[in-house]
């Protein structure tokens, strides 16, 4: 039984592959696909290499047993949309498909916010036309970037839903095609070939609260006569996609990987308590072999308690510095909690490249940038032992973390 985690460069986003099972019956799970350019540059070539390594014929599809999209932000879903579009085009042309997807795990926008979706869609189409839901929000971007972000996410979610229907893919089959949510004492879900998933988030109470929040939001917006761009911009205030990120504990044999999407760290801890992997005692801990750190290492999504209660052998921070992630402060938290213990930190881009983007982000926000206080490079220079734990994902090959 083998189990590996493969980390691909994905610009500001996430793109991971799990391989597991045996040589006779290998399994593969694809977790997020990064922004659109990641598919052609990194993801597709690597999937082709995996197909070759398995000895499959050039026209034989590579089985992707599980395709999981943590949430609909473009830095997670766009690369997947490139993949599904290629499959749809091949199907329409009566050509052999390069990949055969067994199951899709994804919570659609409709399922997450319920009736509020109708209000959001009506607001968008009335102001910008039905074509605005194509996923291209350029026209709105000129008016308000926050509004454009919501519009793009809505369009991307609709495109993914349409592609799954065209390809006749089962959506959340282990949940009877309904919403994937964490439940009290939630069981391990057998995904086949020795892999199991335990859903840590979102929790049902969160989803219910989100639905109520957004139904009330649109009623109030309509009553106040707000313009469409203002409605869309305000819609980002509680970041519904991030709050509804899928969080999954993937296990094969005695090894486990915690996949957190862009979830908040406190919600991850609550979910682990809900399913019984942590107790309510705030001193209780869980050990995982790999932790994909939330929201690309944003310091707004974690606190020291998160790193104190979740102990990992490998920490993955996927991000190229855009939007400031990974943050130096997050790495400082990790060092403060783990010190010189035995663990490895995986960054998807070189530190100097990350710092260039982080510096630009600080300037765009009108913040002062002092390298000694703000750069990751300076932090590693000042903490030589921690720096030895840091590995950089190669530009041409994924980082392969072999667990068994």
N, C-alpha and C positions, 0 to 999 in steps of 0.2 A: 504494500500500500504506500503510494507516494503522495506528497502534498507540498506544493510550491506556490508562492505568491510572486507574481511578476509585475513590476512597477514600471510603467511607461511614462516617458515625458509627455505632459499634456498641457503645456503652457500654464495658464492660471487655474486649470481644472484637474479632474481626476480621471485616471484610466488604469484599471487593474485587471489582471487575469489570474484566476485560480486554476491550477491543474492538479488533479487528484486521481485516485483509482489505481488500477494495475495496468501493466503493459498490454494485457489482453483486452482490458475494458477501461480505457482511459476516459477521464471526464474533464470538462472545461466549463468554467463559469466566467462570464465577462461582466465586470462591474464598472459601469459608466464609460463614456467614450471621449471625454474632453470636448473642447471647441471643435469647430468643423474641420480645420486643417489637420488635426491630429489623426484622423482616420486614414487619409492617404499617406501621410508622412511616417507614421509610427504603427498604428493599430493594424491596418490591413496587411502591410508587409510582414508583420510578426505572425499574424494568423496564417498567412501563406506558409511561413517557415514551419509553424507547428504542423500544418497539413503535410508538408514534405517529410518532417521528422517522424510522422506516424505511418509513412509509406503509402499514403493514399494517392490514387491516380489524380492527374492534373485536373480532370473534370469531375472528380468526386467531391461532394460537399464536406466541409469540416463540420462535425457535430458541435454545436454550442449548446450544451445541456441547459444552461441557465443564463439568461440575459437580464441583468438587474440594473435599472436606472433609478438611482437613489432619489432624484427629484428633477424638476423641469428647468432648472437654471441652465443657461446655454453652455456653461463650462463643464457640464456633465452630460447633456443630452445631444448636443449638436453632432458629435462624432458618431453617435448611435443612429441619428437620422440619416447621416451619409450612408451608413451600412444598410439600413432598411430600405432606403431609396434604391440602392444598387440591387438589392434583392427583388424589389417590386419591378424595376426596369427589366431585369433578367426574366422574371416570371411573365411579364407582358410580352416579351420578345420570344417566348417559348424556348428560352435557353436554360442550361443547367445552372442551378444556384450555387454560388461558391461556399455558402454556409447554410447549415440546417439548424434552426433554432428550436429547441425543445420546449422551453417555457419562458415567458416574460414576467418578471416581477417589477411592477411599477404601479404607483397610485396615481391615477389620472386626476387632473384638475377638477373634473366633474365630481368624482367620488370624494375628493378632499373637502371641497367647500359647498357641495350640494346645490341647493336652489340658488345660492349666490352666483353660481356660474352663469345662469340665465340673465341675471341683471348685468353682470360684467360684459357678457357677449353683446347684449342689447346696447349697452353704453358705447362699446367699441364700434359696432357696425353702424349705429346711427350717426356717429361723428366722423368715422374714417372709411366706412364701406366694408363690405364682406372681405375684400381682398386684403385688408389690413391684418387678417388673421392668418396670413400665409407664413408668418414667422419673421418677416422683414419689416422692421419698425422704423425705417429710415426717416419717413415723413414726420413721425411723431417725435423722433429723437431730436430734431431741430427745435421742437417746442419744449420738451422736457425729457431728459434722459431717464428719470425714474419711471415716467409714464411709458416710455419706449421699452424699458426692461420688462414691465408687466405684460405689455402687449406682445412682445417677442416670446415670452414664456408661455403665454396662453396659446399663441399660434403653434409653437413647437409641440406643446402637449397634444393639440388637435391633430397635428401631422403624424405624431407617433401613434395615436389611437387609430387613425385612418390606415397607416401602414400595417399595423398588426392585424387589422380586419382583412385587408387585401391579401396578406400572406397566410391568413387563417391560423394565426398563432393564438395559443391559449394565454390569456392574461390572468395572472395570479391563480393558476389552477388549483393550488393547494388550499386556496381560500374560496373555492367555488366561484372564481372569477370576480370576487368582491374585494373590498379594501384590505390591504395587508396592515394589520395592527397587532401590537403587543397585547398579550393577555396575562392575567395573573397566573403564575406558575406555568407559563407558556411552555409547551412541549418542544422537543427537538423535532423538526420536520425533515423526514427522509427525502433527500433530493436525488438519491440514486448513486450508485458507484462509490458508496462509502462516505458521501458528503451529507452533512445535515446543517440546517439553518435553524437558529432560534431568533425569533423577531424580538428586538429590544425596543424599537420605536418605528413609527409614532405610537403613542399610547391612545387608546380609544377616547379617554377623557379629553385629551388635547384636540383630537379631531372634532369632537362634539363642540368644544369651546370655540374652535376656529370657525365652524359653520355658523354658530350663533353670532359670533363677532362680525362676520362679513355679511350676513343677512341684515343685521342691524345697521351696519355701515352703509349699505346701499340704500336702505330706506331713508336714512338721515341725509345722505348725499342727494337723493331725489327731492326730498322735502326742501332742501336748501338751494336747489337749482344749480348745483355745481357743474362746471364745464367738464367735458370728458377727460381732458388732460389732467385736471386737478384731481379728479376721481382716481385715475390710474396712478398718479404720483402718490397720493395718500394711501393707496392700496399696499404700498411697499412697507408701510410703517412697522408692521409686525413680521414682515418677511415670511409670508405663508409658505413659500416653497421650502425654506430652510427649516422652519418649525415642523414641517411634515416629512422631513427626510427619512428614508428607510434606514434603519440601523439594524444590522444583522450580525449575530455571532456565528461564523462559519466554522464547522468542526469536521475533521477527518482523523480517524484514529484518536490519539490522545492529544492532538495539536489543534489549536484554535486561532482564528483571526477575527478581530473586531472591526467591522466596517461601519463607519459613522456618518458618511456623507457630509452634509453641512450642518448637522444637528448641534444643538447647544450641549455643552458638557454636562450641565446639571440635569438635563433631560435624559442623557445617556445613563447617568448614574441612577436616576429614578426608574428608568426602564429595566436596568439590571436588578434593582431591588424588586420590581414588580414580578419579574419572571423567576425570582429566587436565586439569581447568581450572586447577589450581594444581600446581606442582611441590613436591617434598618440602622444597625450600629454604625455610626459614621467612621469607625475605625476599621470596619471590615474591608477586605480587599479581594480583588480578583486578579489572577495571573493569566495573561494571554500571551501567545507567542508573537503575534503581530498586532499592532494598533495603528490603523489608518486614522491619523489625528483629525479631529473635526475641522471643517471649513478652512483647510489648507494652512492650519497653524495660526489662525486669527486669535489674537489675545482677547477678543470679545466673546469667544465661544468656550473658553476654558478658564479654570482658576487652579491654584495649587492643589486643592482638594481632588480635582480630577486626576492629576498625575500621582497623587498620594494613594488613591483607592484603586486605580487601574494600573497594574504593573506589567510592563511588556518587555520582551527581549528585543523587539524591533519596533521602532517608531517611524512611521512614514509621514513626511510633510510634503505634500504635492502642491507645488506652486512656483511660479517664476518671478515673484516679487510684485506682480501687478496687484493693485488694491492693497499693497503693503504686506502681502502674505508670502511665506511665513514670517511672523513677527519675531523680532529679537526677544521681546518680553516673554513669549511663549517658550522659547528655548531656555531662557533664564529660569522660568518656573520648573521646567523639566530637570535642569541641573540642580536647582535648589532641593528638589524632592528626591532625586535619585543619586546625586553626587557621583562618586567614582565606582558605583556598582557596575555590573557587567551588562551592557546593553548597546545597541547600535542605532544610530540615527540616519535615516535615508532622506536626502534632499534630491529633488528631481532636476535641479539646475545648479550650476556652479554658484558659489556664494557671491562672487563679485558681480555676476549677472543679476542675481536676486537683489543685491544692494542698489544697483543702478535703477531698477524699477521702483524699489522702495523709496529711494531718494526723490524720484520724480513724483511719486504719490504724495510724499510729505509736502513738497513744494506746491503741488496743485491744491492742497488743502490749506496753504498759507502757514505751514508749520516750519519751524527752524530745524535744519538738519545738521547735527553735530556728529561727525563720524565716530568719535570716541564714545559717545553716549548712545548712538542710534544704529550704527551699522552692525550687521552680523559678523562681518570680517573682523572688526575690532573686538567683538565679544569672544570670538574663537581665539584670537591672538592672546587675549588675557586669560584664557582658560584652555591651556594646551592639552591637558588630559581629556577634557570633553571633546576638543577638536579631533582627537585621535579616533573618537567613536563615530565621526561623521563620514558617510560615504555619499558620493554623488552618482546619480543615475547617468549612464552613458548616453550620448546623443543617438547612437545607432543601434543599441541593444538595450532591452529592458534590464532592470535590476532583478535578479532571480534570488529569492529568499527560499532556500530549501529547508523545509521543516522535517520531512522524513525522506 
